Amino acid sequence: MNAIRPYWMLAKREVWEHKSLWIVPIVVACLVVLGSLYGGAALIVAAHQGVITVNNFGTVSGDARGGLHVAMLAMAGIFNVVMLFMVWFYLMDSLYADRKDRSVLFWRSMPVSDTATVLSKLFTGMVTAPAFMFVLVVLAEIVGGIIFTIAAGIIGVNLLHEAFYPGTIVLTWIVLAFALIQQSLWLLPYWGWFLLCSAWAKKLVLAWAALIPLGAILIELIVFRSHYLSDGILGHIGHGAMLVGGYAASESQPGFHGNFRMFGPSDHGVYTFGSVAHMFAVPEMWIGVGIGIIFILGAIWLRRHRSEI
């Protein structure tokens, strides 16, 4: 227990010192719930005014359940974009802020290694923030489902079974959790680079984090007339999304015999077990993980040797 206690303290410190990591997602969740209330009220008003009728609602089919899968992932996508921006700014500021306010001297006086400090910040960005986002997504989707089920019941449509169909919502949440793990690993080179810049820069961390790779890309383009760095640095994120979407689309093609295919219109590039699991077999992902580890080791070394600002 005593060996775990320093890490527990560091984890609590990161959460309480960087409240935006959980306050902003909570605000987004509240806005989503308010949007669900507005949508439910609009549904009731539309039915009362005769804009829609109960006859418009047929039996919910498997395709509609696939649509529910898409809608749930779309809502998660809103949270995910917010979370990624929060983690981005958090990692760039984390080690820099310790040096700027000289709290690094206090933490060096504690029985906590620089390695543990850097890894705790990385853990917060890679695990704590996505896990908190996942919990909020689940809660927001449950509340939203209840609101629309009640609204539909008021106008005479029973959506209780379909809105909470286990084969849709539970498996979608499992796929989402799996995708968040894959995303954290895929983005590790970026997270490691932000930590490295945060441990090195004396000011304007964002500028250094952006200008160094952009400068390297321009030099390669002008001097060597090639674009390998741009493909590797800028194309890594987009390539990951294309690989997932392309694999999901291939699941619906003739001759595909995937073992992980889930429900839903996979020909539209919807995340499935197969499309997410496929990413773990892509060499580009593990090359990125290796580069990210190098950056993290560099951040640890700078944390140990870099003086305060």
Helices and strands as residue ranges (DSSP letters): H 5-17, H 20-48, G 54-56, H 62-100, H 103-109, H 114-123, I 124-128, H 129-154, H 160-163, H 166-186, H 188-200, H 205-219, I 220-224, H 228-233, H 235-250, G 266-268, H 273-278, G 279-281, H 283-305
